[in-house]
Amino acid sequence: MSTVFSIYYLFFPRRALEKNNMMLKTITPVHMRRSWEKMLHPVIRLMTWINAPKLGIRREIQVQLEKGKGYHSDATVILTIFFKGTEEEFARADSFILDIPGGG
């Protein structure tokens, strides 16, 4: 059925735009959940895997963070390093981007 609507909206793009604008005005938790789950769909994952650039280096390392006095334990953090390039380019790299997911 979605193929039929896709073809229909190719010939009537204004109606597709109106439909999209109407949906944007009335976003619901169901819409949000479905948009979050898009990457679980096997066809979308395949298309992303085909079109995504390949990373040359992907490593996980563990770092022990020492806390100061007054804290009861030290923390072990797992860092994931992504680098698009060769080992030689990675060895010459002198800067990085720190991304801390989550937060607020």
Secondary structure as a PSIPRED ss2 file (coil, helix, strand):
# PSIPRED VFORMAT (PSIPRED V4.0)

   1 M C   1.000  0.000  0.000
   2 S H   0.000  1.000  0.000
   3 T H   0.000  1.000  0.000
   4 V H   0.000  1.000  0.000
   5 F H   0.000  1.000  0.000
   6 S H   0.000  1.000  0.000
   7 I H   0.000  1.000  0.000
   8 Y H   0.000  1.000  0.000
   9 Y H   0.000  1.000  0.000
  10 L H   0.000  1.000  0.000
  11 F H   0.000  1.000  0.000
  12 F C   1.000  0.000  0.000
  13 P H   0.000  1.000  0.000
  14 R H   0.000  1.000  0.000
  15 R H   0.000  1.000  0.000
  16 A H   0.000  1.000  0.000
  17 L H   0.000  1.000  0.000
  18 E H   0.000  1.000  0.000
  19 K H   0.000  1.000  0.000
  20 N H   0.000  1.000  0.000
  21 N H   0.000  1.000  0.000
  22 M H   0.000  1.000  0.000
  23 M H   0.000  1.000  0.000
  24 L H   0.000  1.000  0.000
  25 K H   0.000  1.000  0.000
  26 T C   1.000  0.000  0.000
  27 I C   1.000  0.000  0.000
  28 T C   1.000  0.000  0.000
  29 P H   0.000  1.000  0.000
  30 V H   0.000  1.000  0.000
  31 H H   0.000  1.000  0.000
  32 M H   0.000  1.000  0.000
  33 R H   0.000  1.000  0.000
  34 R H   0.000  1.000  0.000
  35 S H   0.000  1.000  0.000
  36 W H   0.000  1.000  0.000
  37 E H   0.000  1.000  0.000
  38 K H   0.000  1.000  0.000
  39 M H   0.000  1.000  0.000
  40 L H   0.000  1.000  0.000
  41 H C   1.000  0.000  0.000
  42 P H   0.000  1.000  0.000
  43 V H   0.000  1.000  0.000
  44 I H   0.000  1.000  0.000
  45 R H   0.000  1.000  0.000
  46 L H   0.000  1.000  0.000
  47 M H   0.000  1.000  0.000
  48 T H   0.000  1.000  0.000
  49 W H   0.000  1.000  0.000
  50 I H   0.000  1.000  0.000
  51 N H   0.000  1.000  0.000
  52 A C   1.000  0.000  0.000
  53 P C   1.000  0.000  0.000
  54 K C   1.000  0.000  0.000
  55 L C   1.000  0.000  0.000
  56 G C   1.000  0.000  0.000
  57 I E   0.000  0.000  1.000
  58 R E   0.000  0.000  1.000
  59 R E   0.000  0.000  1.000
  60 E E   0.000  0.000  1.000
  61 I E   0.000  0.000  1.000
  62 Q E   0.000  0.000  1.000
  63 V E   0.000  0.000  1.000
  64 Q E   0.000  0.000  1.000
  65 L E   0.000  0.000  1.000
  66 E C   1.000  0.000  0.000
  67 K C   1.000  0.000  0.000
  68 G C   1.000  0.000  0.000
  69 K C   1.000  0.000  0.000
  70 G C   1.000  0.000  0.000
  71 Y C   1.000  0.000  0.000
  72 H C   1.000  0.000  0.000
  73 S C   1.000  0.000  0.000
  74 D C   1.000  0.000  0.000
  75 A E   0.000  0.000  1.000
  76 T E   0.000  0.000  1.000
  77 V E   0.000  0.000  1.000
  78 I E   0.000  0.000  1.000
  79 L E   0.000  0.000  1.000
  80 T E   0.000  0.000  1.000
  81 I E   0.000  0.000  1.000
  82 F E   0.000  0.000  1.000
  83 F E   0.000  0.000  1.000
  84 K C   1.000  0.000  0.000
  85 G C   1.000  0.000  0.000
  86 T C   1.000  0.000  0.000
  87 E H   0.000  1.000  0.000
  88 E H   0.000  1.000  0.000
  89 E H   0.000  1.000  0.000
  90 F H   0.000  1.000  0.000
  91 A H   0.000  1.000  0.000
  92 R H   0.000  1.000  0.000
  93 A C   1.000  0.000  0.000
  94 D C   1.000  0.000  0.000
  95 S C   1.000  0.000  0.000
  96 F C   1.000  0.000  0.000
  97 I C   1.000  0.000  0.000
  98 L C   1.000  0.000  0.000
  99 D C   1.000  0.000  0.000
 100 I C   1.000  0.000  0.000
 101 P C   1.000  0.000  0.000
 102 G C   1.000  0.000  0.000
 103 G C   1.000  0.000  0.000
 104 G C   1.000  0.000  0.000
